[in-house]
Amino acid sequence: MLLLACSADAFGEPPTASGMRFRCESDRTEQHYCEVDTDEGITLVKQLSKTPCMQGRNWDYDRHGVWVSHRCRAEFITGKSVPVEDKVDGTLVRCESRANRVEHCLAETRNGVRLTRLLSDSDCVENLDWGYDETGIWTARGCRAEFRVGKTDATASPIETRSTKLLCESDDRQRKRCEVTVEKGVDLLRQLSRTRCVKGTNWGWDSAGIWVDKGCRAEFGVY
């Protein structure tokens, strides 16, 4: 597959071959523009920068090419579909930031993403240490975790479709109990505190509800 490195300068008539892979990089806050055929759309396939590349914020495309800004550096491919060999199928995706670098993990995210299991000692705070775009999940600052991506077909399990969201917060590092009927289990959907929420240590559940302690604040899925 052809690989092109782009900068702020145009590189002439853009190639029109579908599935062409190219690089577009912003070293500072200024916007850099890479001319390329975007008729079939553009997909981010590999992030190269420590700064997360988020479509609509520091990268996007128009009918003439791709622009990046605020130190976003990445490889893109023409066309909206992710190559079959790179696409992550299934509902669980592991994405790990090693050496505090940004990692981009390809996944089907159109129906949402939630963090289900923390693997790192580092906190994983949404939109700070992890997030997602239309092509996958990104992690940064040492966040390593397993994520559940939303299902796209009618075979979604009752656990997925009948879950209830509940916010439970330990204020002033005091233990708090949030009453709710738990039939099958509880998942941590979104950590809201800087304090890492560790199941069995500062949060847990039983059939009558969820408890949090020591500054853990999070959104839980109850099913």
Buried (B, 14 or more C-beta within 10 A) or exposed (E): EEEBEBBBEEBEEBBEEEEBBBBBBBEEEEBBBBBBBBEBEBBBBBBBBEBBBBBEEBBEBEEBBBBBBBBBBBBBBBBEEBBEEEEBEEBEBBBBBEEEBBBBBBBBBEEEBBBBBBEBEBBBBBEBBBBBBBBBBBBBBBBBBBBBBBBEEEEBEEEBEEBEEBBBBBEEEEEBBBEBEBEEEBBBBBBBBEBBBEBEEBBEBEEEBBBBBBBBBBBBBBB
